[in-house]
Amino acid sequence: MKIDFEMIAPPSNDKRWRVVQMTMRQHGNQPNALIETLHSVQESFGYLDKESLRYVAAVLRVPQSRVYGVATFYHFFTLQPQGLHICLLCTGTACYIKGAPNLVADVEKLTGVALGKTTPDGQVSLMTARCLGSCGLAPAGVFDGTVVGNLSAPTVHARVEEWLSHDA
């Protein structure tokens, strides 16, 4: 019995699933489209939830454990909704040596949330990356998609404080 994997229904009737389905079709609904498809889901919905991971696994004929493994291995995938603002701090070797752990601790204290979490009001998410590839700018971070180098505690604090007070 042949299964038509294009007939597997998405988790909801949300029109954003059409973008994800198109991505999978462009790659022939093949397992090698996993990372590209996960990117498409995250770009469409902001994060990867359990239902989306199960759906991608079914359509691409990939074990759910592999889909989850890929989604948790790469730092650019997230399994929970992100805040309106993203504070991503580099913790690579150069940034670590130049004080990244102190910057992370400062943001945790300021926001009241742990690394990898979002403030209860959904305003700010605190994330880290193993390396941004901007070692000459260490310590570096990404604030709402913009790379900023030579960070100091006051600079990071001011940016996050602005997000917290401006969007209140």
Secondary structure, 3 states (H helix, E strand, C coil): CCCCHHHCCCCCCCCHHHHHHHHHHHCCCCHHHHHHHHHHHHHHHCCCCHHHHHHHHHHHCCCHHHHHHHHHHCCCCCCCCCCCEEEEEECCHHHHHCCHHHHHHHHHHHHCCCCCCECCCCCEEEEEECCCCCHHHCCCEEECCEEECCCCHHHHHHHHHHHHHHCC
